[in-house]
Amino acid sequence: MPDEGRPGRGLPLRPGMVPAIEPVPIGGGGGGSRAAPDGCTPRTDDGSRAAHTEYTVAITEDGPRVLTAREEG
């Protein structure tokens, strides 16, 4: 899936960047996942349920700041 990468590789985060962190929680037996033919929709190898969430984070001089709104509960 596009969210995968090797540690220590890729673009270093710097102030001014605003990346989106997109975890895919999987509720199945621990099998793998892949992107559907559309290149984006998550599909699990074992057919279990999955969800695609997103968190937007601003990288500031003072550290990361989560921009994604969340419900207070």
TORKEDO-787869 format. One record per residue (C-alpha): residue number from 0; residue in three letters; chain; x, y, z. Coordinates in steps of 0.5 Angstrom, whole numbers. Example, Ala and Ser with C-alpha at 12.3 -4.5 7.8 and 13.67 -1.06 7.14 Angstrom:
TORKEDO-787869
[0 'ALA' 'A' [25 -9 16]],
[1 'SER' 'A' [27 -2 14]],
END
This chain:
TORKEDO-787869
[0 'MET' 'A' [0 0 0]],
[1 'PRO' 'A' [2 7 -1]],
[2 'ASP' 'A' [3 8 6]],
[3 'GLU' 'A' [9 4 7]],
[4 'GLY' 'A' [16 5 7]],
[5 'ARG' 'A' [23 3 10]],
[6 'PRO' 'A' [25 7 16]],
[7 'GLY' 'A' [31 12 15]],
[8 'ARG' 'A' [29 13 8]],
[9 'GLY' 'A' [25 19 5]],
[10 'LEU' 'A' [24 26 6]],
[11 'PRO' 'A' [26 29 13]],
[12 'LEU' 'A' [20 33 16]],
[13 'ARG' 'A' [22 40 17]],
[14 'PRO' 'A' [18 46 20]],
[15 'GLY' 'A' [13 49 14]],
[16 'MET' 'A' [11 42 12]],
[17 'VAL' 'A' [4 39 13]],
[18 'PRO' 'A' [4 31 12]],
[19 'ALA' 'A' [-2 27 13]],
[20 'ILE' 'A' [-2 21 17]],
[21 'GLU' 'A' [-6 15 14]],
[22 'PRO' 'A' [-7 9 19]],
[23 'VAL' 'A' [-11 3 16]],
[24 'PRO' 'A' [-13 -1 23]],
[25 'ILE' 'A' [-15 -8 21]],
[26 'GLY' 'A' [-20 -12 25]],
[27 'GLY' 'A' [-18 -19 22]],
[28 'GLY' 'A' [-13 -24 24]],
[29 'GLY' 'A' [-7 -21 23]],
[30 'GLY' 'A' [-7 -22 15]],
[31 'GLY' 'A' [-4 -17 10]],
[32 'SER' 'A' [-7 -11 6]],
[33 'ARG' 'A' [-6 -8 -1]],
[34 'ALA' 'A' [-10 -3 -5]],
[35 'ALA' 'A' [-16 -4 -9]],
[36 'PRO' 'A' [-15 -3 -16]],
[37 'ASP' 'A' [-17 4 -16]],
[38 'GLY' 'A' [-10 5 -12]],
[39 'CYS' 'A' [-13 8 -6]],
[40 'THR' 'A' [-18 3 -2]],
[41 'PRO' 'A' [-15 -1 3]],
[42 'ARG' 'A' [-17 -9 2]],
[43 'THR' 'A' [-15 -14 7]],
[44 'ASP' 'A' [-12 -21 5]],
[45 'ASP' 'A' [-17 -25 9]],
[46 'GLY' 'A' [-23 -21 7]],
[47 'SER' 'A' [-24 -18 15]],
[48 'ARG' 'A' [-26 -11 16]],
[49 'ALA' 'A' [-21 -5 15]],
[50 'ALA' 'A' [-22 3 16]],
[51 'HIS' 'A' [-18 8 13]],
[52 'THR' 'A' [-17 14 18]],
[53 'GLU' 'A' [-13 21 17]],
[54 'TYR' 'A' [-9 26 21]],
[55 'THR' 'A' [-6 32 19]],
[56 'VAL' 'A' [0 35 22]],
[57 'ALA' 'A' [3 41 22]],
[58 'ILE' 'A' [11 41 23]],
[59 'THR' 'A' [13 47 27]],
[60 'GLU' 'A' [19 50 30]],
[61 'ASP' 'A' [16 48 36]],
[62 'GLY' 'A' [15 41 34]],
[63 'PRO' 'A' [9 37 31]],
[64 'ARG' 'A' [2 40 32]],
[65 'VAL' 'A' [-4 36 30]],
[66 'LEU' 'A' [-9 40 26]],
[67 'THR' 'A' [-15 34 25]],
[68 'ALA' 'A' [-21 36 29]],
[69 'ARG' 'A' [-23 31 34]],
[70 'GLU' 'A' [-30 30 38]],
[71 'GLU' 'A' [-30 31 45]],
[72 'GLY' 'A' [-33 25 49]],
END
